[in-house]
């Protein structure tokens, strides 16, 4: 599914991601978690918004989505402040109040 996701889903998903990001209003220095990041469209926009003074964490149950997004994050130069985890959102490896 991973390699076809951007081709078929992204054109429809982009508007919803933009609406969500507008509501979040990510700012430089914030620490944000995205659950179920797919192929990383939201992760990339969040990483740009928080800049290198912030941190973005993402968790997705699909190893393939993590792989695709990791490549995009590296290509964009955001690797230093973006951490991606392949795992179940019902069992988060973070303490309470870790995020803005």
trRosetta pair geometry for C-beta under 8 A, 3 or more apart (Angstrom, degrees):
i j d omega theta_ij theta_ji phi_ij phi_ji
1 4 6.3 -83 -160 51 40 98
1 5 5.9 60 150 -59 78 98
1 62 7.6 -81 71 -140 117 149
1 64 7.0 132 63 84 76 148
2 5 5.7 -37 -148 -5 29 120
2 39 7.0 134 -158 -87 74 100
2 62 6.7 171 -74 152 106 132
2 64 3.4 -131 -39 144 147 120
2 65 5.7 -149 -111 -66 105 54
2 67 7.2 33 -174 61 161 103
2 68 5.3 -174 -178 -32 114 135
3 64 7.8 -79 -29 179 69 126
3 68 7.6 -172 -82 -89 50 130
4 7 5.3 -66 -161 44 55 115
4 8 5.6 17 156 3 91 115
5 8 6.8 -81 -145 49 20 87
5 9 5.2 -32 -171 29 65 123
5 10 7.0 87 135 -37 69 91
5 38 6.3 -172 166 -173 143 101
5 39 5.1 165 98 -36 128 125
5 65 7.4 32 0 -101 169 91
5 68 7.6 143 47 84 128 174
6 9 7.1 -53 -92 54 14 82
6 10 4.5 17 -154 -24 53 138
6 39 5.2 -96 -63 92 94 170
6 68 7.9 -161 -33 176 116 141
7 10 7.2 65 -5 23 10 109
8 11 7.8 -80 176 22 19 99
9 12 6.2 -78 -167 48 46 101
9 13 5.2 36 150 -24 85 124
9 38 7.4 -123 105 -159 142 143
10 13 5.4 -63 -127 43 30 110
10 14 6.1 50 172 -44 67 96
10 39 7.1 -54 -74 56 113 132
10 41 6.4 147 -132 -58 99 141
11 14 6.5 -38 -153 4 22 116
12 15 7.3 -56 -180 23 39 103
12 16 7.8 21 139 -2 66 111
13 16 5.7 -67 -162 43 49 109
13 17 5.9 49 147 -24 82 107
13 38 7.4 -71 -176 73 165 173
13 41 6.7 137 112 39 117 154
14 17 5.6 -56 -145 35 31 112
14 18 6.3 30 158 -18 66 106
14 41 6.6 -112 -101 -179 70 155
15 18 5.8 -54 -149 36 29 111
15 19 6.5 31 152 -20 63 105
16 19 5.6 -51 -148 35 33 113
16 20 6.4 33 154 -17 65 106
17 20 5.8 -58 -150 39 30 111
17 21 6.2 28 155 -18 66 108
17 41 5.3 -59 -113 112 173 118
17 42 4.8 -139 -147 -75 113 91
17 45 7.0 129 153 21 115 148
18 21 5.7 -54 -143 38 30 110
18 22 6.3 36 155 -24 63 104
18 45 8.0 -138 -95 -140 60 171
19 22 5.7 -53 -152 31 29 114
19 23 6.7 26 152 -16 62 105
20 23 5.7 -58 -152 36 33 109
20 24 6.3 31 153 -19 68 107
20 42 7.0 -20 85 -119 129 128
21 24 5.5 -52 -142 37 35 111
21 26 6.8 -50 -157 4 82 108
21 42 6.7 -168 -64 -137 107 86
21 45 5.5 -44 -108 123 155 136
21 46 7.0 -139 -119 -70 106 75
21 49 7.4 180 -167 -39 112 152
22 25 7.0 18 176 -65 34 70
24 32 7.2 61 -179 -132 136 141
24 46 7.7 -28 106 -106 153 101
26 30 5.6 -139 -156 57 75 141
26 32 6.0 -45 -115 -41 117 155
26 46 5.3 153 -65 -139 172 73
26 49 3.8 87 95 115 114 140
26 50 5.5 -69 168 -55 114 84
26 54 7.6 104 178 175 105 172
27 30 5.4 96 60 -25 68 119
27 49 6.9 -54 -75 159 15 97
27 50 7.0 54 90 -106 29 61
27 54 7.9 152 97 -72 48 140
28 49 7.5 -133 -62 153 52 54
28 50 6.0 121 -124 -163 32 38
28 51 4.6 0 -125 26 92 124
28 53 5.4 44 173 59 92 120
28 54 6.1 -150 -167 -32 39 112
29 50 6.6 -139 27 -165 19 81
29 51 7.3 -6 -38 60 51 102
29 53 4.4 -31 -84 120 71 110
29 54 4.9 162 -152 -72 2 83
30 49 7.9 -18 42 117 118 99
30 50 5.0 -108 54 -116 80 110
30 54 4.8 8 55 -129 48 128
30 100 4.4 -64 -157 10 102 156
31 50 7.7 109 -75 -150 29 150
31 54 6.2 -165 -70 -167 47 80
31 55 4.6 10 -120 58 84 99
31 56 7.9 -166 -152 -75 46 32
31 57 7.5 26 -180 -4 84 103
31 98 6.9 -99 126 149 132 68
31 99 5.3 -130 112 -125 88 58
31 100 5.6 131 55 -15 64 91
32 46 5.5 -120 82 -172 143 132
32 50 6.5 -155 8 -55 114 143
32 54 7.3 17 3 167 93 125
32 55 7.5 174 27 92 57 59
32 56 5.5 -14 67 -115 91 71
32 57 7.3 -170 95 31 44 71
32 99 5.9 86 -121 -160 29 112
32 100 6.1 -44 -76 46 73 99
33 56 7.9 150 -92 -165 28 53
33 57 4.7 -23 -106 75 75 102
33 58 7.2 157 -161 -88 56 35
33 59 7.1 3 -171 2 102 100
33 92 7.8 28 -167 -144 156 135
33 94 7.1 -117 -83 6 145 165
33 98 7.4 62 -40 93 126 106
33 99 4.7 -85 -4 -82 100 156
34 37 4.7 77 115 -84 119 102
34 42 5.5 161 -138 110 152 122
34 43 5.8 -136 45 -80 150 77
34 46 6.4 -168 -43 -1 128 160
34 56 7.0 6 -1 -173 105 99
34 57 7.4 176 24 91 64 51
34 58 4.7 -13 65 -110 95 87
34 59 7.7 179 89 27 53 60
35 58 7.8 -180 -80 -154 23 58
35 59 5.6 -13 -119 63 64 96
35 60 7.9 145 -173 -79 43 56
35 89 4.5 71 -155 -119 120 136
36 59 7.6 -7 -36 92 41 68
36 60 5.7 99 -123 -112 32 79
36 61 7.6 -7 -99 4 76 88
36 89 6.6 -39 -39 -44 87 144
37 40 5.7 37 148 -90 113 49
37 42 6.0 -131 -141 61 83 105
37 43 4.9 42 -162 -43 138 114
37 58 4.2 -7 -25 -162 149 128
37 59 7.5 124 -7 55 102 29
37 60 5.2 -95 38 -56 79 118
37 65 6.9 153 80 153 75 120
37 69 6.0 57 112 -102 122 161
37 84 7.5 -101 48 -126 147 102
38 41 7.0 -10 82 15 118 91
38 42 7.8 86 41 15 102 102
38 60 6.9 -179 -39 -117 23 141
38 65 5.6 -108 -161 -146 24 128
38 69 7.6 122 98 -65 43 121
39 65 6.0 -108 -74 -142 50 80
39 68 4.9 -50 -134 117 84 134
39 69 5.9 180 -170 -68 35 82
39 72 7.2 92 162 -16 78 148
40 43 4.3 -58 -150 44 75 120
40 44 5.5 76 149 -27 94 95
40 58 7.5 24 -109 -161 79 177
40 65 7.8 162 -33 177 80 81
40 68 6.8 -157 -2 112 115 86
40 69 3.3 147 -57 -126 122 94
40 72 4.8 164 88 65 151 142
40 73 6.6 -122 -153 -47 147 88
41 44 6.3 -59 -156 32 25 108
41 45 6.8 15 153 -10 61 109
42 45 5.8 -61 -149 41 35 107
42 46 6.0 33 155 -19 71 109
43 46 5.8 -59 -146 39 27 110
43 47 6.1 29 156 -22 64 108
43 56 6.0 133 -155 148 76 139
43 58 5.1 -27 -99 -62 124 148
43 69 5.8 61 42 -164 154 124
43 72 7.8 110 81 92 117 121
43 73 6.7 -54 130 -79 125 108
43 82 6.4 85 175 -148 108 132
43 84 7.5 14 -138 -87 156 105
44 47 5.7 -52 -145 35 28 113
44 48 6.5 29 155 -18 62 105
44 72 6.1 -72 -69 141 124 118
44 73 7.0 -146 -88 -90 79 64
44 76 5.8 157 -136 -47 104 169
44 78 7.0 180 -127 4 62 157
45 48 5.8 -52 -150 35 32 112
45 49 6.4 32 152 -20 64 108
46 49 5.6 -58 -148 37 33 112
46 50 6.3 14 162 -7 70 108
46 56 5.0 124 113 -113 115 134
47 50 6.5 -60 -138 43 27 97
47 56 4.9 -89 -80 7 77 149
47 73 6.9 139 -47 -131 168 93
47 76 7.1 104 92 110 139 138
47 78 4.1 35 164 -154 147 148
47 81 6.4 142 -145 91 93 102
47 82 5.1 -29 -99 -67 129 121
48 51 7.4 18 179 -70 30 55
48 76 7.8 -83 -65 172 96 134
48 78 7.5 -76 -58 -88 59 132
49 54 7.8 -23 100 42 67 158
50 53 7.2 -134 158 72 74 67
50 54 2.7 -89 166 67 113 154
50 55 7.0 -89 135 24 149 22
50 56 6.2 163 35 -51 142 94
50 81 7.0 -154 100 145 112 137
51 54 5.8 94 58 13 60 98
51 81 7.6 35 126 61 33 170
52 80 6.2 16 -135 89 103 122
52 81 5.2 -167 -130 -30 52 139
54 81 6.2 84 84 178 58 136
55 81 5.3 -129 -107 -168 51 83
55 82 7.7 163 -164 -85 56 33
55 83 7.2 1 -174 6 102 103
56 78 7.6 -4 38 164 128 125
56 81 6.3 71 16 133 81 83
56 82 4.7 -13 69 -111 104 78
56 83 7.4 173 91 27 55 61
57 82 7.8 168 -83 -158 29 52
57 83 5.1 -15 -112 68 74 96
57 84 7.8 163 -162 -87 50 31
57 85 7.0 10 -176 -2 94 111
57 94 7.3 114 115 -69 167 140
57 99 7.5 -111 38 -88 117 118
58 69 6.8 -91 97 139 155 156
58 82 7.2 7 1 -172 108 95
58 83 7.4 177 26 91 67 50
58 84 4.9 -16 67 -114 102 73
58 85 6.9 178 90 26 51 70
59 84 7.7 158 -84 -164 34 55
59 85 4.6 -21 -104 72 79 103
59 86 7.7 147 -154 -109 64 10
59 87 5.3 -53 -156 61 109 92
59 88 7.9 -23 161 78 123 12
59 89 5.6 143 104 -86 125 77
59 92 6.8 -133 -20 -116 168 83
60 65 4.5 -90 134 93 152 129
60 66 5.6 -172 62 -60 111 82
60 69 7.4 120 9 6 146 145
60 84 7.4 -18 17 -168 100 99
60 85 7.8 148 24 83 56 56
60 86 6.5 -37 75 -116 71 57
60 87 8.0 88 61 41 29 48
61 86 7.2 72 -155 -170 19 68
61 87 6.9 -57 -100 110 55 18
61 88 5.7 45 -101 -93 102 56
61 89 7.2 -78 -49 -11 97 84
62 65 3.9 75 84 6 115 107
62 66 6.7 -179 97 -10 62 81
62 86 7.3 -99 88 -137 26 97
63 66 5.6 -56 -154 36 35 115
63 67 6.3 37 150 -22 68 105
63 86 5.0 33 -97 -138 64 150
64 67 5.6 -52 -148 34 33 113
64 68 6.4 31 155 -17 66 105
65 68 5.8 -53 -145 38 32 110
65 69 6.1 26 158 -14 66 111
66 69 6.0 -60 -143 43 26 106
66 70 6.0 32 157 -26 64 109
66 84 5.2 153 -147 146 88 124
66 85 7.5 -91 -117 105 130 14
66 86 4.4 -74 -30 -72 159 97
67 70 5.8 -52 -144 31 26 114
67 71 6.8 26 157 -17 60 104
68 71 6.1 -59 -159 33 29 110
68 72 6.7 24 149 -15 64 108
69 72 5.5 -56 -150 38 38 112
69 73 6.1 40 152 -22 70 105
69 84 5.8 154 98 -110 119 153
70 73 5.7 -52 -145 35 30 113
70 74 6.4 31 155 -18 64 106
70 84 5.5 -125 -76 43 88 148
71 74 5.8 -54 -148 37 30 111
71 75 6.3 31 154 -19 64 108
72 75 5.7 -55 -146 38 30 112
72 76 6.3 24 157 -14 65 110
73 76 5.9 -61 -147 41 28 107
73 78 4.9 -91 -164 71 79 102
73 79 5.7 113 133 -78 100 64
73 82 4.8 -127 -151 84 136 147
73 84 7.0 -167 -5 -30 155 124
74 77 7.7 39 177 -70 31 28
74 78 7.9 -96 -67 49 19 66
74 79 5.2 36 -100 -61 63 120
78 81 6.1 -75 -175 57 75 85
78 82 4.7 45 133 -7 104 126
79 82 6.3 -75 -119 50 25 93
85 93 6.8 -153 -154 32 162 123
87 91 6.8 -104 165 79 111 92
87 92 7.8 124 111 -111 128 41
87 93 6.9 23 103 -14 174 110
88 91 4.9 45 82 30 105 96
89 92 6.4 12 -159 -67 47 91
94 98 4.3 -99 172 22 118 161
94 99 7.5 35 150 -29 155 100
95 98 5.4 122 66 -57 68 109
